[in-house]
Structures are given as C-alpha cells and as structure tokens.
Amino acid sequence: MEKLTVTAHMKTPFITGGGYMTFDALLAGILFDQLQDVEAAHASVPIKCTDGLFHASAAMYEPLDQSRVAFVANMRADHSLDADLFPRKKDGSSYRRIGRLRRSDFGAVMNSYDSKQVDSLEWHIEGDSEEILKLIEPISFIGKRRASGFGEVDRWSLESSELDGLTGYLNEPLRPIPVERFKGNADSLKVDAAWRPAYWHPANRAICYAPETPQ
C-alpha cells in the first residue's frame, strides 16, 4: 500500500448532494456497478482498511463558483394501491385504485442541487495505485446529474503523498473518524456522521471528528 494523492481534473461543474465524498465510497460505487453485490464491492476496495475505517480522505476542493440548479422529475407509480386502505369519500364511494393506467395523474416535482465549479477534486489515500488506476481511468463523470453533463472529468492523476488519508499536516481529520479512534487534534470539529460503508446505514453513524466541508 502506498500513500497517494488522487486528483480528478474537472471539465464541467459537479453536483453534490452533500456529505464528504470519501474516496473509498467513490471506488465502492464503481465496484458495485461491476459486481452488483454491496459486501463484495466494499471488500474489494483497494485501500487500506483498519477495523472498518478506510484510509481515504473526503474530497478536497476550492469552489471557483457555486450556484443552485433545478431539475424536474416526473413522478410515476409503478404499483397499485388498494383503495380499501383509504377512507371512503363523504358520499360513501371509494377512491379509484392507483395503477399503471393512472401514472399520468402524478405530477412533476422540482429538485434543486448545489453546482460547484472547481478546477479539480483531490483525495489523500493509502492504497494500491495500480488497482486504483484500473478503476478510475474509465470513469468520465462523478457526482450527481452525470447524464446532464455535470461532473465531467478531463483526466485523473496520481502522485506520492505524505498523508495516510486520515489526518492532515496539522493533525486535522481528513475524513469522519469516530472520536474514540481519532489520534489527531482534539480541538477539531466534531459531528454526527457516517464513518464506514455502507454510508447510508444508520448503524454506521457515530460522533466523529471530521473536516469542515467546502462551501
């Protein structure tokens, strides 16, 4: 395992839904697309992992500009709801079943996101450079709304680093780390955050030392 800096040189602004965008989560997403198995994807991430904690920082970047962008999503029901589950109308009649034939009755929903213009996104990690390159070199888009052209990567680069993906030069946290496992600057920010995959699972949340996310 090597200490590395991984850089995504960006061609277009990227969209984030919030969170820390740790590099292990990025690789796990790529591996899941290939393996279609969550546990296998996490086990295959070519980054040093200590008792569930990956040595991979959150994404670091300096926004040159930031804006809100909105997209319309049309809601469509893919299942039927039993009309008997709902109270009857005042005249005693029941509501109609909601099935595929009535999907057009569902309206549009407006969703908004943060669009960030950056020159690059950077991560510090400790991992296998060859295996990491194999995974990221084919990846041309990152973040949300990739099909809309956001988050296009011009190129990737890897360089040697002095950092292990956990703490920085000032002993600040580079990713969420549970307080009882953190060995850096105890004056750092503490938050409730997910610290291990699957990051969406509530069981993987704890009070952590964490970096201040870019605004």
MIROMI-826653 format. One line per 3 residues: number of its first residue (from 1); their letters; for each residue x, y, z of N, C-alpha, C, O, CB. Coordinates in steps of 0.1 Angstrom, whole numbers, plus 5000, padded with zeros to 4 digits. Glycine has a CB too. Example, Ala and Ser with C-alpha at 12.3 -4.5 7.8 and 13.67 -1.06 7.14 Angstrom:
<nodes>
1	as	5132:4943:5078:5123:4955:5078:5132:4967:5078:5142:4967:5085:5113:4955:5090 | 5128:4978:5071:5137:4989:5071:5129:5000:5079:5134:5011:5080:5141:4994:5057
</nodes>
This chain:
<nodes>
1	mek	5008:4988:5000:5000:5000:5000:5009:5013:5000:5019:5013:5007:4991:5000:5012 | 5005:5022:4992:5012:5035:4991:5004:5047:4995:4992:5046:4994:5017:5037:4976 | 5011:5057:5000:5004:5069:5004:5003:5078:4991:5014:5081:4985:5011:5077:5015
4	ltv	4991:5081:4987:4989:5088:4974:4980:5100:4975:4972:5101:4984:4984:5078:4964 | 4982:5109:4965:4972:5119:4962:4965:5116:4949:4972:5115:4939:4979:5134:4963 | 4952:5115:4949:4945:5113:4937:4937:5125:4933:4931:5132:4942:4935:5101:4939
7	tah	4939:5129:4921:4932:5142:4916:4924:5140:4904:4928:5133:4894:4943:5152:4913 | 4911:5144:4905:4902:5145:4893:4902:5159:4888:4897:5168:4894:4888:5140:4897 | 4908:5160:4876:4908:5173:4869:4895:5175:4862:4892:5167:4853:4921:5175:4859
10	mkt	4888:5185:4865:4874:5186:4861:4872:5195:4848:4879:5205:4846:4865:5192:4872 | 4863:5190:4840:4860:5198:4828:4847:5206:4829:4846:5217:4823:4858:5188:4816 | 4837:5201:4837:4825:5208:4840:4822:5209:4855:4828:5201:4862:4813:5201:4832
13	pfi	4813:5218:4859:4810:5218:4874:4804:5204:4878:4798:5197:4870:4800:5229:4876 | 4805:5201:4891:4800:5189:4896:4789:5192:4906:4788:5203:4912:4810:5180:4902 | 4780:5183:4907:4768:5184:4917:4770:5174:4928:4772:5162:4926:4755:5182:4909
16	tgg	4769:5180:4940:4769:5171:4952:4756:5172:4959:4750:5182:4960:4781:5175:4961 | 4752:5161:4965:4740:5161:4973:4743:5162:4988:4735:5160:4996:4733:5148:4971 | 4756:5167:4991:4760:5168:5005:4769:5157:5009:4771:5147:5001:4748:5170:5014
19	gym	4774:5157:5021:4783:5146:5025:4797:5149:5022:4801:5160:5017:4779:5133:5019 | 4806:5139:5025:4820:5141:5025:4827:5136:5012:4839:5139:5009:4827:5135:5037 | 4820:5128:5004:4826:5122:4992:4839:5116:4994:4849:5119:4988:4827:5133:4981
22	tfd	4840:5106:5004:4852:5099:5006:4856:5091:4994:4848:5086:4987:4851:5090:5019 | 4869:5089:4992:4874:5082:4980:4870:5067:4981:4868:5061:4970:4889:5083:4979 | 4870:5061:4993:4865:5047:4993:4851:5045:4989:4847:5035:4983:4867:5042:5007
25	all	4842:5055:4992:4829:5055:4987:4828:5056:4972:4820:5049:4966:4820:5066:4994 | 4836:5064:4966:4837:5065:4951:4841:5052:4945:4834:5047:4936:4846:5076:4947 | 4851:5045:4950:4855:5033:4945:4845:5022:4947:4843:5013:4939:4869:5028:4951
28	agi	4839:5022:4959:4829:5012:4962:4817:5013:4952:4811:5003:4948:4823:5013:4976 | 4813:5025:4948:4803:5027:4939:4806:5021:4925:4798:5015:4918:4799:5041:4937 | 4819:5023:4921:4824:5018:4908:4824:5003:4909:4819:4996:4899:4838:5023:4905
31	lfd	4828:4997:4920:4829:4982:4921:4815:4976:4922:4813:4965:4917:4837:4979:4934 | 4805:4983:4928:4792:4978:4929:4786:4977:4915:4779:4967:4912:4783:4987:4938 | 4788:4987:4906:4783:4986:4893:4789:4974:4885:4782:4968:4877:4787:4999:4885
34	qlq	4801:4970:4889:4807:4958:4883:4802:4945:4889:4800:4935:4882:4822:4959:4883 | 4801:4945:4902:4799:4932:4909:4784:4930:4913:4780:4919:4915:4807:4932:4922 | 4777:4941:4914:4763:4940:4918:4761:4933:4932:4751:4926:4934:4755:4932:4907
37	dve	4770:4935:4941:4770:4930:4954:4776:4940:4964:4788:4943:4962:4776:4916:4955 | 4769:4945:4973:4774:4955:4982:4786:4950:4991:4796:4957:4991:4763:4960:4992 | 4784:4939:4997:4795:4933:5005:4808:4931:4997:4819:4934:5001:4791:4921:5013
40	aah	4806:4925:4985:4818:4922:4977:4824:4935:4972:4837:4935:4971:4813:4914:4965 | 4816:4945:4969:4822:4958:4965:4830:4964:4976:4842:4969:4973:4811:4968:4961 | 4825:4964:4988:4833:4970:4999:4845:4962:5002:4856:4968:5005:4824:4971:5012
43	asv	4845:4949:5001:4856:4940:5004:4867:4942:4993:4879:4938:4996:4852:4926:5005 | 4863:4947:4981:4873:4947:4970:4879:4961:4969:4888:4963:4960:4866:4944:4958 | 4875:4971:4977:4881:4984:4976:4896:4983:4979:4900:4979:4990:4874:4994:4986
46	pik	4905:4987:4969:4920:4986:4971:4926:4997:4979:4935:5004:4975:4926:4985:4957 | 4920:4999:4991:4925:5009:5000:4927:5003:5014:4919:4995:5018:4915:5022:5001 | 4937:5007:5021:4940:5002:5034:4927:5004:5043:4922:5015:5043:4952:5008:5040
49	ctd	4924:4994:5051:4912:4995:5059:4915:4989:5073:4920:4978:5074:4900:4987:5053 | 4914:4997:5083:4917:4993:5097:4904:4992:5105:4898:5002:5109:4926:5004:5104 | 4900:4980:5108:4887:4978:5115:4876:4986:5110:4868:4992:5117:4889:4981:5130
52	glf	4874:4985:5097:4863:4992:5090:4865:5006:5086:4857:5012:5079:4851:4991:5099 | 4876:5012:5091:4879:5026:5087:4889:5026:5075:4900:5022:5077:4885:5033:5099 | 4884:5031:5064:4893:5032:5052:4902:5044:5053:4898:5055:5058:4884:5033:5040
55	has	4914:5042:5049:4924:5053:5049:4923:5061:5036:4931:5060:5027:4939:5047:5050 | 4912:5068:5036:4908:5076:5024:4901:5089:5028:4891:5088:5035:4899:5068:5014 | 4906:5100:5024:4901:5113:5028:4888:5116:5021:4884:5109:5012:4911:5124:5025
58	aam	4881:5126:5026:4870:5132:5019:4875:5140:5008:4887:5144:5007:4861:5141:5029 | 4867:5144:4998:4871:5152:4987:4875:5166:4991:4868:5172:5000:4859:5152:4976 | 4885:5171:4986:4890:5184:4989:4890:5193:4977:4895:5188:4966:4904:5184:4996
61	yep	4884:5205:4977:4884:5213:4966:4881:5228:4970:4877:5230:4981:4873:5209:4956 | 4884:5237:4961:4882:5251:4963:4872:5256:4952:4876:5257:4941:4895:5259:4963 | 4860:5258:4956:4850:5263:4946:4854:5276:4940:4856:5286:4947:4836:5264:4952
64	ldq	4854:5277:4927:4856:5290:4920:4843:5297:4919:4842:5309:4918:4862:5287:4906 | 4832:5289:4918:4818:5295:4918:4809:5284:4922:4812:5272:4921:4815:5300:4903 | 4797:5289:4927:4787:5279:4932:4773:5285:4929:4771:5297:4930:4788:5277:4947
67	srv	4764:5276:4924:4751:5280:4921:4741:5269:4924:4745:5258:4926:4750:5285:4906 | 4728:5272:4924:4718:5262:4926:4712:5259:4912:4709:5269:4905:4707:5267:4936 | 4710:5247:4909:4704:5243:4897:4692:5234:4900:4692:5226:4910:4714:5235:4887
70	afv	4682:5235:4892:4669:5227:4894:4666:5219:4882:4668:5222:4871:4658:5237:4897 | 4660:5207:4885:4656:5198:4875:4642:5193:4879:4638:5191:4890:4666:5186:4874 | 4634:5190:4868:4621:5185:4870:4621:5170:4869:4626:5164:4859:4611:5191:4860
73	anm	4615:5163:4879:4613:5149:4878:4599:5145:4878:4591:5150:4887:4621:5142:4890 | 4594:5137:4868:4580:5133:4868:4578:5121:4876:4585:5111:4874:4576:5131:4853 | 4569:5122:4885:4566:5110:4894:4557:5100:4887:4547:5104:4881:4559:5115:4907
76	rad	4560:5088:4887:4552:5078:4881:4551:5066:4890:4561:5060:4895:4559:5073:4867 | 4538:5061:4892:4536:5050:4901:4539:5037:4894:4534:5036:4882:4522:5050:4907 | 4546:5028:4900:4549:5015:4894:4541:5004:4901:4544:4992:4898:4564:5012:4894
79	hsl	4532:5007:4910:4525:4997:4917:4510:5002:4919:4508:5014:4918:4532:4993:4930 | 4501:4993:4923:4488:4997:4926:4486:4998:4941:4492:4990:4949:4478:4987:4920 | 4478:5007:4945:4475:5009:4959:4460:5005:4961:4451:5009:4954:4477:5023:4964
82	dad	4458:4996:4971:4444:4991:4974:4435:5003:4979:4439:5009:4989:4444:4980:4984 | 4424:5005:4972:4415:5016:4975:4409:5014:4989:4406:5024:4996:4404:5018:4965 | 4409:5002:4994:4403:4999:5007:4412:5004:5018:4408:5004:5030:4400:4984:5009
85	lfp	4424:5007:5015:4433:5012:5025:4430:5027:5029:4436:5032:5039:4448:5011:5021 | 4422:5033:5021:4419:5048:5023:4405:5050:5028:4396:5042:5025:4422:5055:5010 | 4403:5060:5036:4389:5063:5040:4380:5065:5028:4385:5070:5017:4388:5075:5049
88	rkk	4367:5062:5029:4358:5064:5018:4354:5079:5017:4355:5087:5027:4345:5056:5019 | 4350:5083:5005:4345:5097:5003:4332:5099:5012:4326:5090:5017:4343:5100:4988 | 4328:5112:5013:4317:5115:5021:4304:5109:5016:4295:5106:5023:4315:5130:5021
91	dgs	4303:5106:5002:4291:5100:4997:4292:5085:4998:4283:5078:4993:4290:5104:4982 | 4302:5079:5004:4303:5065:5006:4311:5058:4996:4314:5046:4997:4290:5060:5007 | 4313:5064:4984:4321:5058:4974:4336:5057:4977:4341:5065:4985:4319:5065:4960
94	syr	4342:5047:4971:4357:5045:4973:4365:5053:4963:4360:5056:4952:4360:5030:4974 | 4377:5055:4967:4387:5061:4957:4391:5051:4947:4390:5039:4950:4399:5067:4965 | 4394:5055:4935:4399:5046:4925:4413:5041:4928:4421:5047:4935:4399:5053:4911
97	rig	4415:5028:4924:4428:5023:4925:4438:5031:4917:4435:5036:4907:4428:5008:4921 | 4450:5032:4923:4461:5039:4916:4470:5028:4909:4478:5022:4916:4469:5048:4925 | 4469:5027:4896:4477:5017:4889:4485:5022:4878:4486:5035:4876:4468:5006:4884
100	rlr	4490:5014:4869:4498:5018:4858:4490:5027:4848:4496:5036:4842:4504:5006:4851 | 4477:5024:4847:4469:5032:4838:4468:5047:4842:4464:5055:4834:4456:5026:4835 | 4470:5049:4855:4468:5063:4860:4481:5069:4864:4482:5079:4871:4459:5062:4873
103	rsd	4492:5064:4859:4505:5070:4862:4506:5085:4857:4513:5093:4863:4517:5062:4856 | 4499:5088:4847:4499:5101:4841:4493:5111:4851:4495:5123:4849:4493:5102:4828 | 4486:5107:4861:4479:5116:4871:4490:5122:4880:4487:5132:4887:4469:5108:4879
106	fga	4501:5116:4881:4511:5121:4890:4519:5132:4884:4522:5132:4872:4521:5109:4894 | 4521:5143:4892:4527:5155:4886:4542:5155:4886:4548:5145:4890:4522:5167:4893 | 4547:5167:4883:4562:5168:4883:4567:5174:4896:4560:5181:4903:4566:5178:4871
109	vmn	4579:5170:4900:4585:5175:4912:4598:5182:4909:4606:5177:4901:4588:5163:4922 | 4600:5194:4914:4612:5202:4912:4623:5198:4923:4620:5200:4935:4609:5217:4912 | 4634:5194:4918:4645:5192:4928:4657:5201:4925:4660:5204:4913:4650:5177:4926
112	syd	4663:5207:4935:4674:5216:4933:4687:5210:4939:4686:5203:4949:4671:5230:4939 | 4698:5214:4934:4711:5209:4938:4722:5220:4938:4720:5230:4932:4716:5197:4929 | 4732:5217:4946:4744:5226:4945:4753:5223:4934:4758:5211:4933:4752:5226:4959
115	skq	4756:5232:4925:4765:5230:4914:4778:5238:4918:4777:5250:4920:4759:5235:4901 | 4789:5231:4918:4802:5237:4922:4812:5237:4910:4815:5226:4904:4808:5230:4934 | 4817:5248:4906:4827:5249:4896:4841:5249:4903:4844:5257:4911:4825:5262:4888
118	vds	4849:5239:4899:4862:5237:4905:4872:5233:4894:4868:5228:4884:4862:5226:4916 | 4884:5236:4897:4895:5231:4887:4897:5216:4889:4900:5209:4880:4908:5239:4889 | 4896:5211:4902:4899:5197:4905:4894:5194:4919:4891:5202:4927:4914:5195:4905
121	lew	4892:5181:4920:4889:5175:4933:4901:5166:4937:4907:5159:4929:4876:5167:4933 | 4904:5166:4950:4916:5159:4954:4913:5150:4967:4906:5154:4975:4928:5169:4958 | 4920:5139:4967:4919:5130:4978:4932:5125:4982:4941:5123:4974:4909:5118:4975
124	hie	4935:5123:4996:4947:5116:5001:4942:5102:5005:4932:5101:5012:4953:5124:5012 | 4950:5092:5001:4947:5079:5004:4959:5070:5007:4970:5075:5005:4939:5072:4993 | 4957:5058:5012:4967:5048:5013:4962:5036:5007:4953:5029:5012:4972:5046:5028
127	gds	4967:5032:4995:4961:5021:4988:4971:5016:4977:4982:5019:4976:4948:5025:4982 | 4965:5007:4968:4972:5001:4957:4970:5009:4945:4959:5010:4939:4966:4986:4955 | 4981:5016:4941:4980:5025:4929:4975:5019:4916:4967:5024:4909:4993:5032:4927
130	eei	4981:5007:4914:4977:5000:4901:4962:4997:4900:4956:4999:4890:4986:4988:4899 | 4957:4991:4911:4943:4987:4911:4934:4999:4911:4923:4999:4905:4940:4979:4924 | 4938:5010:4918:4930:5022:4918:4930:5028:4904:4919:5032:4900:4936:5032:4928
133	lkl	4941:5029:4897:4941:5034:4883:4932:5026:4874:4925:5032:4866:4955:5034:4878 | 4932:5013:4876:4923:5004:4867:4908:5008:4869:4900:5008:4860:4925:4990:4871 | 4905:5012:4882:4891:5015:4884:4887:5029:4880:4876:5031:4875:4888:5014:4899
136	iep	4896:5039:4882:4892:5053:4879:4894:5058:4865:4887:5067:4860:4899:5062:4889 | 4904:5052:4858:4907:5057:4845:4895:5057:4835:4894:5066:4827:4919:5049:4839 | 4887:5046:4836:4875:5047:4826:4864:5056:4831:4854:5058:4823:4869:5032:4825
139	isf	4865:5062:4843:4854:5070:4848:4855:5084:4843:4865:5091:4845:4854:5070:4864 | 4845:5088:4836:4845:5101:4829:4836:5111:4837:4837:5123:4834:4840:5100:4815 | 4827:5107:4846:4818:5116:4853:4817:5112:4868:4817:5100:4871:4804:5116:4846
142	igk	4816:5121:4877:4814:5118:4891:4804:5128:4896:4801:5138:4890:4828:5120:4899 | 4798:5125:4908:4788:5133:4914:4774:5130:4909:4772:5119:4902:4791:5148:4911 | 4764:5139:4911:4751:5137:4907:4748:5143:4893:4756:5152:4888:4741:5143:4917
145	rra	4737:5139:4887:4733:5145:4874:4743:5143:4863:4745:5152:4855:4729:5160:4875 | 4750:5132:4863:4760:5130:4853:4755:5129:4839:4761:5134:4829:4768:5116:4856 | 4743:5124:4838:4737:5123:4824:4733:5136:4819:4731:5138:4807:4724:5114:4825
148	sgf	4733:5147:4827:4730:5160:4823:4743:5168:4819:4743:5180:4816:4723:5168:4833 | 4754:5161:4820:4767:5167:4817:4775:5173:4828:4786:5178:4826:4765:5178:4807 | 4770:5172:4840:4777:5177:4852:4787:5167:4857:4786:5154:4855:4767:5180:4863
151	gev	4798:5172:4863:4808:5163:4869:4817:5156:4858:4822:5145:4861:4802:5153:4877 | 4819:5162:4847:4828:5155:4837:4842:5157:4841:4847:5168:4843:4825:5161:4823 | 4849:5146:4841:4864:5145:4844:4872:5146:4832:4870:5138:4822:4867:5133:4852
154	drw	4881:5156:4831:4890:5157:4820:4901:5146:4820:4904:5140:4810:4897:5171:4819 | 4907:5144:4832:4917:5134:4834:4919:5131:4849:4916:5139:4857:4930:5138:4827 | 4925:5120:4852:4929:5116:4865:4944:5116:4867:4951:5114:4857:4923:5102:4869
157	sle	4949:5119:4879:4963:5118:4881:4966:5113:4895:4958:5115:4904:4970:5132:4879 | 4977:5106:4897:4981:5100:4910:4995:5105:4913:5004:5104:4904:4980:5085:4910 | 4998:5109:4925:5011:5113:4929:5014:5108:4943:5005:5104:4951:5013:5128:4929
160	sse	5027:5107:4947:5030:5102:4960:5026:5113:4970:5026:5125:4967:5045:5100:4961 | 5023:5109:4982:5018:5118:4993:5025:5114:5006:5030:5103:5007:5003:5118:4994 | 5025:5123:5015:5030:5121:5029:5019:5117:5038:5021:5114:5050:5038:5132:5034
163	ldg	5006:5118:5034:4995:5117:5042:4988:5103:5040:4988:5098:5029:4984:5128:5040 | 4982:5098:5051:4976:5085:5051:4961:5085:5048:4955:5074:5049:4979:5078:5064 | 4956:5096:5046:4941:5097:5043:4933:5099:5055:4920:5100:5054:4937:5084:5036
166	ltg	4939:5098:5067:4931:5100:5079:4933:5114:5086:4924:5120:5089:4935:5089:5089 | 4946:5118:5087:4949:5131:5093:4958:5139:5084:4966:5134:5076:4955:5130:5107 | 4957:5153:5085:4965:5161:5076:4978:5166:5083:4982:5161:5093:4957:5173:5072
169	yln	4984:5176:5077:4997:5181:5082:4995:5188:5096:5005:5188:5103:5002:5191:5072 | 4984:5193:5099:4981:5199:5112:4974:5189:5121:4968:5194:5131:4974:5212:5111 | 4974:5176:5118:4967:5166:5126:4952:5168:5126:4945:5163:5135:4972:5166:5140
172	epl	4947:5175:5116:4933:5177:5115:4927:5164:5107:4934:5158:5100:4929:5189:5107 | 4914:5161:5110:4908:5149:5103:4906:5152:5089:4901:5163:5085:4895:5146:5110 | 4909:5142:5080:4907:5143:5066:4894:5136:5062:4890:5137:5050:4919:5138:5058
175	rpi	4888:5129:5071:4875:5122:5068:4868:5120:5082:4875:5122:5092:4878:5108:5061 | 4856:5116:5082:4850:5113:5095:4856:5101:5102:4858:5091:5096:4835:5110:5094 | 4860:5103:5115:4867:5093:5123:4860:5093:5137:4860:5104:5143:4883:5096:5124
178	pve	4855:5082:5142:4849:5082:5155:4859:5087:5165:4871:5085:5165:4845:5067:5159 | 4853:5095:5175:4861:5102:5185:4871:5093:5192:4882:5096:5195:4852:5109:5195 | 4866:5080:5195:4875:5071:5203:4886:5065:5195:4895:5059:5201:4866:5060:5209
181	rfk	4886:5067:5182:4896:5062:5173:4905:5073:5167:4915:5070:5160:4890:5054:5162 | 4902:5085:5170:4909:5097:5164:4922:5100:5173:4921:5101:5185:4900:5109:5163 | 4933:5101:5166:4946:5104:5173:4952:5117:5169:4964:5119:5171:4956:5092:5169
184	gna	4944:5126:5163:4948:5139:5159:4945:5150:5169:4944:5148:5181:4943:5142:5146 | 4943:5162:5163:4940:5174:5171:4926:5173:5177:4916:5173:5170:4941:5186:5162 | 4925:5172:5190:4912:5171:5197:4904:5183:5197:4892:5183:5201:4915:5167:5211
187	dsl	4909:5194:5192:4902:5207:5190:4894:5207:5177:4888:5217:5174:4911:5219:5192 | 4895:5197:5169:4889:5197:5156:4874:5196:5157:4869:5193:5168:4895:5185:5147 | 4867:5198:5146:4853:5198:5145:4848:5184:5148:4853:5174:5143:4848:5202:5131
190	kvd	4837:5183:5156:4830:5170:5159:4816:5171:5154:4809:5181:5156:4830:5167:5174 | 4811:5160:5147:4798:5160:5141:4793:5146:5142:4800:5136:5144:4798:5165:5126 | 4780:5144:5140:4774:5131:5139:4775:5128:5124:4769:5135:5116:4759:5131:5144
193	aaw	4782:5117:5121:4784:5114:5107:4786:5099:5105:4789:5091:5114:4796:5121:5101 | 4784:5094:5092:4787:5080:5089:4802:5079:5086:4808:5088:5080:4779:5076:5076 | 4808:5069:5092:4823:5068:5091:4828:5056:5084:4840:5054:5081:4829:5068:5105
196	rpa	4819:5047:5080:4822:5035:5073:4811:5031:5064:4800:5035:5066:4826:5023:5083 | 4814:5023:5053:4803:5019:5044:4795:5008:5051:4801:5000:5059:4809:5014:5031 | 4783:5006:5047:4775:5015:5038:4772:5028:5045:4766:5028:5056:4762:5007:5033
199	ywh	4775:5039:5038:4774:5052:5045:4759:5056:5047:4757:5065:5055:4781:5062:5037 | 4750:5050:5040:4736:5053:5042:4730:5046:5054:4719:5050:5058:4728:5049:5029 | 4737:5036:5059:4731:5028:5070:4732:5035:5084:4743:5039:5087:4737:5014:5071
202	pan	4721:5037:5091:4722:5044:5104:4732:5038:5114:4737:5045:5123:4709:5045:5110 | 4734:5024:5113:4742:5018:5123:4757:5022:5121:4765:5019:5130:4741:5003:5121 | 4760:5028:5110:4774:5032:5107:4777:5046:5110:4787:5052:5106:4778:5029:5093
205	rai	4768:5053:5118:4770:5066:5122:4775:5067:5136:4772:5058:5144:4756:5074:5121 | 4782:5078:5139:4788:5079:5153:4792:5094:5154:4792:5101:5144:4800:5070:5155 | 4795:5098:5166:4801:5111:5168:4815:5110:5163:4823:5102:5168:4800:5116:5183
208	cya	4819:5119:5154:4832:5118:5147:4839:5131:5147:4832:5142:5147:4830:5113:5133 | 4852:5131:5147:4860:5142:5142:4859:5142:5127:4861:5132:5121:4875:5142:5148 | 4857:5154:5121:4855:5154:5107:4860:5167:5101:4861:5177:5108:4840:5152:5103
211	pet	4864:5167:5088:4868:5180:5082:4856:5189:5080:4845:5185:5079:4875:5177:5068 | 4859:5202:5079:4849:5212:5075:4847:5211:5060:4856:5213:5053:4852:5226:5080 | 4835:5208:5056:4832:5206:5042:4833:5219:5035:4829:5229:5040:4819:5199:5039
214	pq	4838:5220:5022:4839:5232:5015:4825:5238:5012:4815:5230:5011:4846:5230:5002 | 4823:5251:5012:4810:5257:5010:4810:5263:4995:4800:5269:4991:4808:5269:5020
</nodes>
